[in-house]
């Protein structure tokens, strides 16, 4: 997903967020059929809350995996830095919102999950091949 500029949400993300909320978690276009969530995170430097739509992989125990692919760009997306600085976030799934803890997977846990993520989202493998950086993977665990 596109990243927001400081204090703003991109028009692209705003459109997806509106569609997500109107469709109770469903989005069309190129994202049709892709499991999506919205994460509310606080800017590590700005302290401003942002909302970012992301594809996700549903995991056992009601958890969600998200990948900081940033479309294969050489830099991590801003939301990745924000989750590292403030891992307690709000997540919207469908019409439900809850508090979650975002945990970045270590190399071992990431290596175990990565093949399943690429099988679910083949474009991840293509994006990973575009860059030398290893995409961070976060597991979101609901707290309520």
C-alpha positions in Angstrom: 0.0 0.0 0.0 1.1 3.6 -0.5 2.6 5.4 2.4 1.1 8.5 3.9 2.9 11.8 4.0 3.4 13.4 7.4 0.0 14.2 8.9 -2.0 13.1 5.9 -3.3 9.9 4.3 -2.7 9.5 0.6 -5.7 9.8 -1.7 -5.0 6.2 -2.7 -5.1 4.9 0.9 -8.1 7.2 1.7 -10.1 5.6 -1.1 -9.2 2.1 0.1 -10.1 3.0 3.7 -13.5 4.4 2.7 -14.2 1.4 0.6 -13.1 -1.0 3.4 -15.4 0.7 5.9 -18.3 0.9 3.6 -17.9 -2.7 2.5 -17.4 -3.9 6.1 -13.9 -5.1 5.3 -14.3 -5.8 1.6 -12.4 -3.9 -1.1 -12.7 -4.2 -4.8 -10.4 -3.5 -7.8 -7.0 -5.1 -7.6 -7.6 -5.9 -3.9 -10.8 -7.9 -4.5 -10.6 -11.1 -2.6 -7.5 -10.1 -0.7 -7.9 -10.2 3.1 -7.5 -6.7 4.3 -7.1 -4.9 7.6 -6.7 -1.3 8.7 -4.0 -0.6 11.3 -4.0 2.6 13.4 -0.4 3.4 14.4 1.3 6.4 15.9 4.1 8.2 14.0 7.5 7.4 15.6 8.7 11.0 15.1 5.5 13.0 14.7 3.3 11.3 17.3 0.4 11.6 14.8 -2.0 8.7 14.5 -2.2 7.3 11.0 -4.5 4.6 9.5 -3.0 2.3 6.9 -4.8 -0.4 4.8 -2.8 -3.6 4.5 -3.2 -7.1 3.1 -3.0 -9.6 5.8 -2.8 -13.3 6.4 -5.1 -14.8 9.0 -3.1 -16.9 11.5 -4.1 -19.4 14.2 -5.4 -18.0 17.5 -7.1 -15.0 15.8 -3.8 -13.4 14.9 -2.8 -11.6 11.7 0.5 -11.5 9.8 1.4 -8.4 7.9 4.5 -7.9 5.7 6.4 -4.6 5.3 7.1 -5.2 1.6 6.5 -1.6 0.5 6.0 -2.9 -3.1 9.6 -4.1 -3.2 11.1 -0.7 -2.6 14.6 -0.5 -0.9 13.2 1.1 2.3 10.8 -0.2 4.9 7.4 1.5 4.9 6.8 4.2 7.5 4.3 2.1 9.4 7.1 -0.5 10.0 9.1 2.1 12.0 6.0 3.2 13.8 5.1 -0.4 15.0 8.7 -0.9 16.2 8.4 2.3 18.3 4.8 1.8 19.5 3.7 -1.8 19.1 0.3 -1.3 20.8 -2.1 -0.5 17.9 -5.8 -0.6 16.9 -6.8 -2.9 14.2 -10.0 -2.9 12.1 -11.1 -6.2 10.6 -14.4 -6.1 8.8 -16.7 -4.0 11.1 -14.8 -4.9 14.2 -12.0 -2.9 15.9 -9.7 -4.1 18.6 -6.4 -3.4 20.4 -3.4 -5.6 19.3 0.2 -6.0 20.0 2.5 -5.9 16.9 5.5 -8.2 17.2 8.2 -8.3 14.6 9.2 -11.9 13.9 12.8 -12.9 14.4 14.7 -14.6 11.6 13.7 -18.1 12.7 9.9 -17.4 13.0 9.9 -15.4 9.8 11.7 -18.2 7.9 9.0 -20.6 9.1 6.1 -18.4 8.1 7.5 -16.9 4.9 6.8 -19.9 2.5 3.2 -19.9 3.6 2.9 -16.1 3.0 4.4 -16.4 -0.5 2.1 -19.3 -1.3 -0.9 -17.2 -0.2 0.4 -14.0 -1.9 2.8 -14.9 -4.8 3.5 -11.2 -5.5 5.4 -11.1 -2.2 8.1 -13.4 -3.7 8.3 -11.1 -6.8 8.6 -8.0 -4.6 11.2 -9.6 -2.4 13.3 -10.4 -5.5 13.4 -6.7 -6.4 15.4 -5.7 -3.4 18.2 -6.8 -1.1 16.4 -5.9 2.1 14.5 -8.7 3.9 10.9 -7.7 4.4 10.0 -7.5 8.0 7.0 -9.6 9.0 4.8 -8.6 12.0 2.3 -10.8 13.9 -0.7 -8.9 15.3 -2.1 -10.4 18.5 -5.5 -9.2 19.7 -5.6 -8.1 23.3 -9.4 -7.8 23.7 
